Amino acid sequence: MTQKKSQKKVVLLVEDDIFIREIYDRKITAEGYEVELAKDGVEAINFLKKQIPDLILLDIVMPRMDGREVLAKLKSHKEWKNIPVIMLTNLSEKEEIEEELGQGVDEYIIKAHFTPSEVMAKIKKFLI
């Protein structure tokens, strides 16, 4: 049995904090996108094996497999390497930001510095 593919753009939200996950799930869904949730990198990679999202919103600090490991797997996989990735994290050291951008992150957002609406505006840039 084949599933009918949604016509909506799909955002994979990889975030271990349930509060943050719920806020962004509601916000992105309200904007008309489909949201798939993963609470760590292992869940994210398992999802990617089944479906390729239009964008990944990725936390860095998570249990089991962190965002850096997920990013490394994404960028080394031929079918996943071109998926836009927005890092959404509280790590704000300049060196960390530069390192992530150098690894192929399309946007780096510090959670405490942006409202969900501002984050949504950045997401929309990649989903037009």
C-alpha positions, -999 to +999 in steps of 0.1 A: +000+000+000+015+034-010+008+065+010-004+096-008+023+122-005+012+154+011+012+185-011+024+206+018+061+213+023+075+192+051+097+205+079+115+180+101+119+195+136+146+178+156+144+191+192+147+173+225+129+200+246+092+192+245+082+228+252+103+242+223+091+213+201+054+221+208+058+258+202+075+253+168+052+225+158+021+247+163+037+277+147+049+259+116+017+240+112-003+272+115+017+286+086+004+257+064+034+234+065+035+198+075+057+191+106+074+159+114+090+156+149+121+139+161+133+142+197+169+133+189+193+126+160+185+089+159+149+096+153+158+122+127+180+098+107+153+071+109+128+095+095+152+105+067+155+069+056+117+069+049+111+105+037+131+135+026+118+167+041+119+201+024+138+216+054+153+205+087+152+226+119+179+211+140+189+215+176+226+208+186+225+195+221+204+164+223+207+129+237+217+097+218+229+116+187+235+154+187+229+179+159+265+179+148+264+142+142+232+145+123+247+173+102+277+152+094+255+123+083+233+146+062+262+162+044+279+128+036+247+113+022+240+119-015+202+121-011+203+143+020+232+167+015+211+194-003+183+196+023+184+231+038+193+229+075+186+256+101+204+252+134+181+263+162+201+262+194+211+281+225+248+276+218+260+311+209+298+311+210+311+328+178+335+298+172+306+273+173+285+294+149+314+296+124+321+259+127+284+250+120+282+274+091+314+258+077+298+224+079+270+233+056+243+248+079+222+272+059+211+294+089+222+295+125+195+308+150+201+313+187+167+304+203+169+331+230+175+358+203+145+351+180+108+349+184+089+320+168+076+345+142+111+356+133+122+319+130+092+313+108+103+341+085+137+324+081+120+291+074+098+306+047+129+319+029+139+283+022+105+269+014+093+293-013 
